[in-house]
Amino acid sequence: MIVVDSREVKQAKGILEGLKKLGVEVEVSFLEAGDYLVGDILIERKTPTGFVSDVKSMRLWNELDKLKRCIDVKPILVIEGSLSLIEKITKWSPSQVLGVLNSIMIDWKIPAIILPSRRWFMIYLQQLNKRAEEIKKERPHPLRMKEKMEKISDRIRFVVEGLPNVSGVRAINLLRRFKTIKALANASLQELQSVEGIGEKIARDIYKVLNTEFQE
């Protein structure tokens, strides 16, 4: 059985019906984190444009934080659709997109999978469900979560680490220089390049992410 978050059902029309057509039993319920719970796998689903929007609004980092705090589950980020759409619809370059994905996979240690279409995504869920049934993996539902980080400084650092090619060390260097996310967002290219470990390319990628207007 796959547990689908009740909020996801409203946003992703057709997935519920599609899963049922594939013979998958589905339960609609509120999930504290993620959109789909399949056995011990907790999935956060994004479309390419939704991914960019949530990076810009910082919402994605809050969602990743929730995924990481869930106990007894393995979190996965799934992007449903071609990444080339991001370059066509927004002004983000491939290096910016891949920089964010690298941060998610390397710094946050959350696997990211890109699937070409909704059909592929539903088949992916079907395969995960089959695996869970074969190994008889129980669903940890309702989800149990670790205490939320009390230090706001940790949350600030995690947000900055989500910028393209910004590792933990670079995030700390940026925050030592600019003190706040607001000041960082208002920094010029020259100011960004003055930070240790931030070269011209990384500075330009950071600047573009923080200053490019999102377009649907």
Backbone as CSV, one residue per row, in Angstrom:
resi,resn,N_x,N_y,N_z,CA_x,CA_y,CA_z,C_x,C_y,C_z
1,MET,0.833,-1.202,0.000,0.000,0.000,0.000,0.871,1.257,0.000
2,ILE,0.422,2.262,-0.747,1.109,3.548,-0.787,0.261,4.582,-0.058
3,VAL,0.888,5.318,0.843,0.195,6.409,1.523,0.490,7.699,0.760
4,VAL,-0.570,8.376,0.319,-0.428,9.634,-0.408,-0.907,10.766,0.492
5,ASP,-0.081,11.796,0.621,-0.457,12.937,1.453,-1.722,13.593,0.900
6,SER,-2.633,13.946,1.781,-3.919,14.503,1.363,-3.752,15.796,0.565
7,ARG,-2.725,16.587,0.870,-2.491,17.833,0.126,-1.963,17.551,-1.277
8,GLU,-1.222,16.466,-1.429,-0.665,16.092,-2.729,-1.766,15.666,-3.694
9,VAL,-2.812,15.032,-3.183,-3.910,14.563,-4.038,-4.546,15.735,-4.781
10,LYS,-4.665,16.867,-4.109,-5.281,18.044,-4.721,-4.376,18.657,-5.790
11,GLN,-3.065,18.538,-5.590,-2.115,19.183,-6.500,-1.769,18.316,-7.701
12,ALA,-1.674,17.023,-7.501,-1.253,16.111,-8.573,-2.439,15.280,-9.047
13,LYS,-3.289,15.877,-9.843,-4.487,15.191,-10.321,-4.104,14.021,-11.225
14,GLY,-4.805,12.941,-11.053,-4.584,11.790,-11.917,-3.663,10.733,-11.353
15,ILE,-2.816,11.103,-10.394,-1.872,10.119,-9.855,-2.607,9.042,-9.064
16,LEU,-3.566,9.462,-8.254,-4.322,8.512,-7.437,-5.029,7.492,-8.327
17,GLU,-5.714,7.985,-9.356,-6.430,7.092,-10.267,-5.453,6.221,-11.054
18,GLY,-4.336,6.814,-11.448,-3.334,6.073,-12.207,-2.742,4.924,-11.422
19,LEU,-2.484,5.157,-10.142,-1.939,4.096,-9.290,-2.946,2.966,-9.121
20,LYS,-4.204,3.328,-8.968,-5.241,2.304,-8.817,-5.362,1.458,-10.083
21,LYS,-5.215,2.097,-11.253,-5.259,1.359,-12.520,-4.086,0.389,-12.642
22,LEU,-2.981,0.733,-11.985,-1.808,-0.147,-11.985,-1.933,-1.260,-10.945
23,GLY,-3.070,-1.276,-10.246,-3.306,-2.321,-9.252,-2.688,-2.052,-7.903
24,VAL,-2.361,-0.790,-7.641,-1.730,-0.427,-6.369,-2.789,0.067,-5.389
25,GLU,-2.768,-0.480,-4.193,-3.682,-0.022,-3.148,-3.166,1.297,-2.591
26,VAL,-4.055,2.274,-2.474,-3.654,3.615,-2.061,-4.470,4.071,-0.858
27,GLU,-3.791,4.695,0.074,-4.456,5.304,1.231,-4.134,6.791,1.236
28,VAL,-5.151,7.622,1.315,-4.951,9.068,1.391,-4.971,9.480,2.856
29,SER,-3.892,10.098,3.297,-3.772,10.473,4.701,-2.831,11.668,4.818
30,PHE,-2.881,12.349,5.944,-1.975,13.481,6.165,-0.586,12.973,6.531
31,LEU,0.424,13.448,5.813,1.812,13.118,6.124,2.511,14.358,6.661
32,GLU,3.207,14.207,7.761,3.936,15.330,8.356,5.033,15.833,7.422
33,ALA,5.566,14.928,6.618,6.631,15.276,5.675,6.472,14.423,4.427
34,GLY,6.957,14.938,3.297,6.901,14.171,2.061,5.506,14.101,1.461
35,ASP,5.447,13.511,0.276,4.183,13.384,-0.450,3.697,11.944,-0.577
36,TYR,4.647,10.994,-0.571,4.308,9.575,-0.749,5.146,8.732,0.203
37,LEU,4.490,7.816,0.893,5.181,6.880,1.778,4.962,5.479,1.224
38,VAL,6.064,4.857,0.796,6.002,3.515,0.206,6.923,2.612,1.009
39,GLY,6.343,1.767,1.863,7.187,0.988,2.763,7.956,1.932,3.664
40,ASP,9.300,1.848,3.608,10.116,2.753,4.415,10.724,3.871,3.567
41,ILE,10.182,4.081,2.368,10.673,5.129,1.476,9.715,6.322,1.514
42,LEU,10.245,7.495,1.821,9.442,8.716,1.893,9.858,9.643,0.743
43,ILE,8.906,9.956,-0.121,9.208,10.692,-1.351,8.625,12.100,-1.326
44,GLU,9.459,13.048,-1.695,9.015,14.420,-1.953,9.025,14.599,-3.469
45,ARG,7.861,14.886,-4.061,7.763,15.022,-5.520,7.748,16.490,-5.924
46,LYS,8.493,16.794,-6.979,8.513,18.147,-7.523,8.425,18.100,-9.044
47,THR,7.765,19.078,-9.630,7.885,19.291,-11.063,9.118,20.172,-11.269
48,PRO,9.668,20.248,-12.482,10.844,21.096,-12.699,10.627,22.555,-12.289
49,THR,9.496,23.139,-12.695,9.243,24.538,-12.339,8.937,24.693,-10.852
50,GLY,8.261,23.698,-10.279,8.002,23.731,-8.841,9.285,23.643,-8.043
51,PHE,10.235,22.867,-8.544,11.547,22.734,-7.909,12.241,24.094,-7.842
52,VAL,12.267,24.809,-8.965,12.904,26.126,-9.008,12.196,27.105,-8.081
53,SER,10.874,27.107,-8.139,10.090,28.013,-7.298,10.359,27.774,-5.819
54,ASP,10.429,26.509,-5.423,10.628,26.180,-4.013,12.056,26.433,-3.550
55,VAL,13.017,26.387,-4.477,14.388,26.777,-4.126,14.430,28.278,-3.875
56,LYS,13.807,29.043,-4.767,13.798,30.503,-4.646,13.114,30.963,-3.368
57,SER,11.987,30.324,-3.024,11.225,30.736,-1.841,11.787,30.153,-0.554
58,MET,12.806,29.288,-0.678,13.429,28.598,0.455,12.535,27.496,1.026
59,ARG,11.366,27.284,0.424,10.455,26.251,0.918,11.083,24.866,0.833
60,LEU,11.854,24.618,-0.229,12.445,23.295,-0.424,13.316,22.887,0.750
61,TRP,14.071,23.833,1.294,14.995,23.493,2.381,14.239,23.140,3.659
62,ASN,13.095,23.780,3.872,12.253,23.397,5.009,11.705,21.985,4.821
63,GLU,11.343,21.661,3.581,10.818,20.323,3.292,11.909,19.261,3.451
64,LEU,13.119,19.576,3.004,14.229,18.630,3.163,14.558,18.426,4.637
65,ASP,14.470,19.494,5.408,14.714,19.393,6.850,13.720,18.435,7.494
66,LYS,12.455,18.527,7.089,11.432,17.620,7.625,11.714,16.178,7.222
67,LEU,12.113,15.982,5.961,12.439,14.630,5.498,13.559,14.031,6.333
68,LYS,14.583,14.826,6.600,15.745,14.339,7.342,15.408,14.026,8.794
69,ARG,14.410,14.709,9.336,14.056,14.496,10.743,13.121,13.312,10.956
70,CYS,12.601,12.746,9.871,11.713,11.590,10.007,12.510,10.347,10.397
71,ILE,11.966,9.590,11.319,12.639,8.409,11.863,12.191,7.156,11.107
72,ASP,13.151,6.256,10.867,12.884,4.937,10.260,12.412,5.010,8.811
73,VAL,12.759,6.081,8.102,12.435,6.155,6.677,13.668,6.589,5.892
74,LYS,13.645,6.289,4.596,14.712,6.719,3.694,14.116,7.772,2.759
75,PRO,14.533,9.029,2.872,13.958,10.082,2.034,14.530,10.097,0.623
76,ILE,13.687,10.425,-0.344,14.102,10.566,-1.739,13.377,11.774,-2.334
77,LEU,14.111,12.583,-3.082,13.498,13.668,-3.842,13.327,13.202,-5.283
78,VAL,12.111,13.314,-5.801,11.844,12.946,-7.193,11.412,14.194,-7.957
79,ILE,12.079,14.448,-9.069,11.659,15.530,-9.961,10.978,14.887,-11.164
80,GLU,9.721,15.234,-11.347,8.902,14.629,-12.406,8.879,15.543,-13.622
81,GLY,9.669,15.194,-14.629,9.739,16.003,-15.836,11.178,16.308,-16.217
82,SER,11.363,16.780,-17.418,12.707,17.047,-17.934,13.311,18.307,-17.323
83,LEU,14.572,18.214,-16.917,15.264,19.376,-16.365,15.470,20.451,-17.425
84,SER,15.429,20.070,-18.693,15.604,21.057,-19.764,14.487,22.098,-19.755
85,LEU,13.336,21.747,-19.159,12.233,22.698,-19.047,12.627,23.895,-18.191
86,ILE,13.488,23.644,-17.199,13.918,24.726,-16.315,14.665,25.787,-17.111
87,GLU,15.555,25.335,-17.985,16.338,26.270,-18.793,15.452,27.027,-19.780
88,LYS,14.409,26.353,-20.293,13.518,26.985,-21.265,12.577,27.994,-20.607
89,ILE,12.025,27.618,-19.459,10.991,28.437,-18.824,11.582,29.502,-17.908
90,THR,12.674,29.184,-17.234,13.321,30.146,-16.342,14.662,30.547,-16.948
91,LYS,15.386,31.377,-16.249,16.707,31.806,-16.718,17.828,31.048,-16.010
92,TRP,17.465,29.973,-15.352,18.482,29.179,-14.661,19.315,28.402,-15.673
93,SER,20.613,28.362,-15.440,21.512,27.597,-16.304,21.617,26.164,-15.797
94,PRO,22.073,25.227,-16.642,22.271,23.849,-16.182,23.199,23.755,-14.978
95,SER,24.241,24.593,-14.940,25.181,24.524,-13.813,24.512,24.931,-12.510
96,GLN,23.572,25.879,-12.573,22.847,26.284,-11.368,21.966,25.144,-10.864
97,VAL,21.221,24.553,-11.785,20.317,23.458,-11.418,21.103,22.292,-10.834
98,LEU,22.174,21.912,-11.518,22.981,20.779,-11.057,23.697,21.103,-9.757
99,GLY,24.033,22.369,-9.551,24.655,22.766,-8.290,23.724,22.548,-7.108
100,VAL,22.444,22.906,-7.301,21.451,22.685,-6.242,21.258,21.191,-5.998
101,LEU,21.165,20.423,-7.076,20.993,18.970,-6.931,22.195,18.340,-6.231
102,ASN,23.391,18.811,-6.549,24.588,18.302,-5.866,24.525,18.584,-4.377
103,SER,24.062,19.780,-4.019,23.942,20.134,-2.604,22.956,19.214,-1.897
104,ILE,21.829,18.928,-2.564,20.815,18.050,-1.970,21.375,16.650,-1.744
105,MET,22.082,16.134,-2.743,22.571,14.752,-2.667,23.827,14.606,-1.812
106,ILE,24.725,15.585,-1.875,26.000,15.467,-1.165,25.932,16.056,0.240
107,ASP,25.433,17.296,0.346,25.399,17.949,1.657,24.232,17.460,2.519
108,TRP,23.060,17.328,1.905,21.886,16.867,2.650,21.793,15.341,2.700
109,LYS,22.552,14.688,1.801,22.555,13.216,1.743,21.158,12.654,1.452
110,ILE,20.437,13.342,0.568,19.127,12.878,0.120,19.221,12.552,-1.369
111,PRO,18.973,11.303,-1.765,19.032,10.949,-3.190,18.002,11.745,-3.993
112,ALA,18.383,12.143,-5.197,17.467,12.847,-6.097,17.351,12.054,-7.395
113,ILE,16.122,11.791,-7.803,15.869,11.017,-9.019,15.052,11.872,-9.981
114,ILE,15.479,11.917,-11.238,14.740,12.663,-12.255,14.036,11.668,-13.169
115,LEU,12.711,11.766,-13.238,11.904,10.887,-14.089,11.255,11.721,-15.190
116,PRO,11.183,11.202,-16.416,10.757,12.010,-17.562,9.283,12.391,-17.621
117,SER,8.415,11.657,-16.933,6.985,11.949,-17.060,6.224,11.421,-15.846
118,ARG,4.955,11.804,-15.765,4.094,11.328,-14.679,3.886,9.823,-14.775
119,ARG,3.782,9.322,-15.997,3.626,7.876,-16.187,4.818,7.133,-15.579
120,TRP,6.011,7.614,-15.847,7.212,6.996,-15.274,7.184,7.078,-13.748
121,PHE,6.705,8.203,-13.236,6.650,8.371,-11.782,5.709,7.354,-11.154
122,MET,4.552,7.140,-11.765,3.594,6.178,-11.220,4.148,4.752,-11.281
123,ILE,4.853,4.438,-12.377,5.479,3.113,-12.478,6.576,2.967,-11.427
124,TYR,7.292,4.050,-11.172,8.332,4.046,-10.134,7.724,3.742,-8.766
125,LEU,6.591,4.382,-8.467,5.901,4.114,-7.204,5.433,2.664,-7.142
126,GLN,4.922,2.172,-8.263,4.472,0.778,-8.321,5.622,-0.175,-8.006
127,GLN,6.798,0.089,-8.568,7.961,-0.768,-8.338,8.424,-0.704,-6.885
128,LEU,8.407,0.487,-6.306,8.778,0.620,-4.897,7.803,-0.142,-4.006
129,ASN,6.515,-0.059,-4.349,5.500,-0.761,-3.566,5.683,-2.272,-3.662
130,LYS,6.019,-2.754,-4.855,6.272,-4.185,-5.052,7.451,-4.633,-4.200
131,ARG,8.502,-3.817,-4.180,9.679,-4.123,-3.361,9.306,-4.189,-1.885
132,ALA,8.522,-3.203,-1.428,8.130,-3.157,-0.020,7.323,-4.389,0.373
133,GLU,6.452,-4.839,-0.533,5.636,-6.024,-0.250,6.484,-7.286,-0.236
134,GLU,7.469,-7.358,-1.127,8.320,-8.551,-1.207,9.192,-8.716,0.032
135,ILE,9.713,-7.603,0.532,10.584,-7.696,1.719,9.797,-7.489,3.011
136,LYS,8.453,-7.337,2.818,7.549,-7.168,3.967,8.003,-6.017,4.869
137,LYS,8.307,-4.896,4.234,8.747,-3.717,4.974,7.530,-2.956,5.478
138,GLU,7.434,-2.816,6.795,6.289,-2.127,7.379,6.380,-0.622,7.144
139,ARG,5.209,-0.011,7.003,5.159,1.437,6.826,5.200,2.120,8.187
140,PRO,6.161,3.012,8.415,6.221,3.740,9.684,5.217,4.895,9.687
141,HIS,3.929,4.533,9.660,2.889,5.558,9.577,1.953,5.436,10.769
142,PRO,1.661,6.514,11.501,2.088,7.882,11.213,3.589,8.089,11.429
143,LEU,4.136,9.044,10.691,5.570,9.309,10.756,5.964,9.843,12.126
144,ARG,7.135,9.398,12.571,7.716,9.944,13.804,8.887,10.832,13.407
145,MET,8.960,12.006,14.030,9.998,12.959,13.653,10.856,13.352,14.846
146,LYS,12.131,13.573,14.565,13.037,14.071,15.592,12.646,15.506,15.923
147,GLU,13.097,15.946,17.101,12.824,17.318,17.495,13.388,18.282,16.464
148,LYS,12.651,19.323,16.193,13.110,20.338,15.258,14.329,21.042,15.830
149,MET,15.260,21.392,14.949,16.459,22.078,15.404,16.081,23.360,16.127
150,GLU,16.583,23.537,17.335,16.254,24.712,18.112,17.101,25.915,17.706
151,LYS,18.322,25.665,17.270,19.204,26.768,16.911,18.838,27.309,15.533
152,ILE,18.441,28.559,15.499,18.097,29.155,14.209,19.329,29.269,13.329
153,SER,20.507,29.339,13.950,21.746,29.418,13.175,21.935,28.170,12.315
154,ASP,21.496,27.010,12.829,21.591,25.777,12.048,20.679,25.842,10.829
155,ARG,19.485,26.368,11.023,18.536,26.473,9.917,19.049,27.456,8.866
156,ILE,19.642,28.544,9.319,20.208,29.527,8.389,21.308,28.884,7.557
157,ARG,22.160,28.126,8.223,23.274,27.475,7.522,22.746,26.483,6.490
158,PHE,21.717,25.701,6.856,21.152,24.722,5.932,20.567,25.404,4.690
159,VAL,19.936,26.560,4.886,19.380,27.294,3.746,20.490,27.731,2.799
160,VAL,21.564,28.275,3.350,22.681,28.750,2.525,23.369,27.582,1.824
161,GLU,23.430,26.430,2.482,24.037,25.250,1.863,23.249,24.779,0.641
162,GLY,22.012,25.224,0.525,21.203,24.848,-0.626,21.519,25.628,-1.890
163,LEU,22.346,26.657,-1.775,22.737,27.429,-2.955,23.716,26.626,-3.809
164,PRO,23.796,26.911,-5.109,24.634,26.121,-6.019,26.094,26.013,-5.584
165,ASN,26.563,24.780,-5.463,27.968,24.480,-5.148,28.449,25.086,-3.834
166,VAL,27.519,25.291,-2.910,27.892,25.835,-1.600,27.942,24.696,-0.589
167,SER,29.139,24.321,-0.207,29.330,23.267,0.787,29.149,23.848,2.183
168,GLY,29.282,22.989,3.192,29.162,23.460,4.566,30.190,24.523,4.903
169,VAL,31.423,24.327,4.439,32.499,25.289,4.716,32.219,26.616,4.020
170,ARG,31.800,26.556,2.759,31.503,27.790,2.023,30.318,28.528,2.635
171,ALA,29.322,27.772,3.117,28.159,28.400,3.751,28.586,29.185,4.983
172,ILE,29.452,28.600,5.781,29.938,29.281,6.986,30.726,30.526,6.609
173,ASN,31.567,30.420,5.580,32.349,31.578,5.134,31.442,32.709,4.655
174,LEU,30.382,32.343,3.921,29.434,33.353,3.441,28.715,34.039,4.599
175,LEU,28.317,33.247,5.583,27.588,33.812,6.722,28.491,34.631,7.630
176,ARG,29.742,34.267,7.719,30.688,35.089,8.488,30.851,36.463,7.842
177,ARG,30.773,36.477,6.517,30.946,37.742,5.781,29.673,38.581,5.784
178,PHE,28.508,37.944,5.527,27.278,38.716,5.349,26.329,38.681,6.554
179,LYS,26.559,37.762,7.473,25.793,37.678,8.737,24.358,37.163,8.572
180,THR,23.607,37.673,7.595,22.209,37.256,7.427,21.946,36.818,5.987
181,ILE,20.879,36.026,5.799,20.488,35.604,4.455,20.059,36.815,3.627
182,LYS,19.414,37.774,4.266,18.974,38.980,3.558,20.164,39.741,2.986
183,ALA,21.207,39.898,3.800,22.403,40.602,3.338,23.092,39.820,2.220
184,LEU,23.085,38.497,2.347,23.678,37.648,1.311,22.917,37.801,0.000
185,ALA,21.588,37.819,0.087,20.757,37.942,-1.114,20.962,39.281,-1.817
186,ASN,21.354,40.299,-1.063,21.558,41.636,-1.631,23.003,41.893,-2.041
187,ALA,23.857,40.898,-1.877,25.285,41.077,-2.167,25.541,41.202,-3.667
188,SER,26.548,41.982,-4.007,26.954,42.121,-5.405,27.884,40.975,-5.781
189,LEU,28.147,40.832,-7.070,29.074,39.796,-7.527,30.451,39.989,-6.914
190,GLN,30.888,41.226,-6.854,32.206,41.515,-6.297,32.271,41.138,-4.818
191,GLU,31.205,41.427,-4.095,31.169,41.094,-2.669,31.176,39.584,-2.465
192,LEU,30.442,38.870,-3.307,30.419,37.408,-3.199,31.801,36.825,-3.472
193,GLN,32.488,37.351,-4.484,33.803,36.841,-4.844,34.866,37.151,-3.797
194,SER,34.575,38.094,-2.927,35.549,38.441,-1.888,35.589,37.411,-0.763
195,VAL,34.615,36.489,-0.765,34.534,35.468,0.283,35.456,34.302,-0.058
196,GLU,36.161,33.816,0.944,37.085,32.696,0.757,36.342,31.468,0.217
197,GLY,36.875,30.885,-0.855,36.280,29.683,-1.429,35.209,29.947,-2.466
198,ILE,34.866,31.220,-2.674,33.840,31.578,-3.658,34.514,32.243,-4.854
199,GLY,34.712,31.478,-5.914,35.304,32.021,-7.128,34.268,32.702,-8.000
200,GLU,34.700,33.144,-9.175,33.803,33.882,-10.069,32.609,33.037,-10.500
201,LYS,32.837,31.775,-10.869,31.749,30.918,-11.352,30.704,30.674,-10.268
202,ILE,31.161,30.297,-9.072,30.220,30.036,-7.976,29.483,31.314,-7.608
203,ALA,30.202,32.437,-7.594,29.574,33.721,-7.265,28.464,34.048,-8.258
204,ARG,28.731,33.814,-9.543,27.717,34.096,-10.564,26.502,33.175,-10.410
205,ASP,26.746,31.908,-10.098,25.638,30.963,-9.904,24.778,31.370,-8.713
206,ILE,25.432,31.738,-7.618,24.695,32.178,-6.423,23.888,33.435,-6.744
207,TYR,24.528,34.369,-7.408,23.881,35.646,-7.735,22.647,35.426,-8.613
208,LYS,22.775,34.546,-9.605,21.651,34.275,-10.504,20.473,33.657,-9.758
209,VAL,20.757,32.687,-8.889,19.685,32.033,-8.126,18.948,33.041,-7.253
210,LEU,19.692,33.945,-6.639,19.090,34.888,-5.702,18.433,36.088,-6.384
211,ASN,18.747,36.308,-7.658,18.249,37.514,-8.321,17.419,37.269,-9.574
212,THR,17.289,36.017,-9.985,16.485,35.718,-11.171,15.009,35.611,-10.804
213,GLU,14.177,36.301,-11.548,12.736,36.257,-11.297,12.162,34.935,-11.779
214,PHE,11.355,34.303,-10.941,10.730,33.034,-11.314,9.623,33.281,-12.323
215,GLN,9.595,32.439,-13.358,8.551,32.530,-14.376,7.879,31.179,-14.531
216,GLU,6.567,31.150,-14.436,5.830,29.893,-14.603,5.687,29.566,-16.077
